[in-house]
Amino acid sequence: GLDKTTTTTITTTTTTTTTTTTTTTTTTTTTTTTTTTTTTTTTTTTTTTTTTTTTTTTTTTNTNKPS
């Protein structure tokens, strides 16, 4: 008899996005004989990372039919 072959392909895509925010605050104080000055500086950095993973699985099944 004829053989029957079945092929199944499954593709999975996963996307992960990660956002990181870093805030740095620096305070500087300067004193002279007459005045004191304080300066504050704030820096914010945002980083976004995107990762995409694709997985493909192929399964082939062969069914033998008797003659």
N, C-alpha and C positions, 0 to 999 in steps of 0.2 A: 504494500500500500504506500501511499504518499505520506511523507513526514510533514508535520505542521510545525513551523517555527514562529514563535511569538517574541517580539522584541519590545521591551518597555523602557522608556527613557524618562527619568525624573530629574528635573533641574531645579535646584533651590538656590535662591539668591538672598543673602542676608546683608543688610546695610546697617552699620553702627556709626552713630555720630556722637562724638565726645567734645564737650565745650568746657574749657578750663579758663577761669578768670582769676588773675592774680592782681591784688592791690597792694602797692607799696607806699607807705607814708614816711616821709623824712622831715624831721623838724630840726631846724638850725636856729640857735640862739646866739646873737652877737651882742656883747655888752661893751659899751664905751664908758667914758667917765660921766657922761650925762644921760645917755639913753640905753635902753635895752630893746633890741629888735628881734622878733621871733618870726621866722619864715617857715611855712609848712608847704611841702610839695607832695602831691598825691599823683601817683602814676598807676594807671589801670591797663593791664594787658589781657586781651582775650585771644585764646587760641582755639580754633575749631579743627578737629581731625575727623575725617570720614573714611571708613574702611568698608569696602565691599568684598564679600566672599561669595563665589559661585561654585556650587558643587553639582556635578552631573553624575548620576548613577544609571548605568545601562544594564539591564538584565535580559538575557536571551534564554528562552525556554524552548526545548525541542521535544515534541511529542511524537513518538513513533507509533504509527498505525500498523496493526498487523496486516500481513499480505492476504 
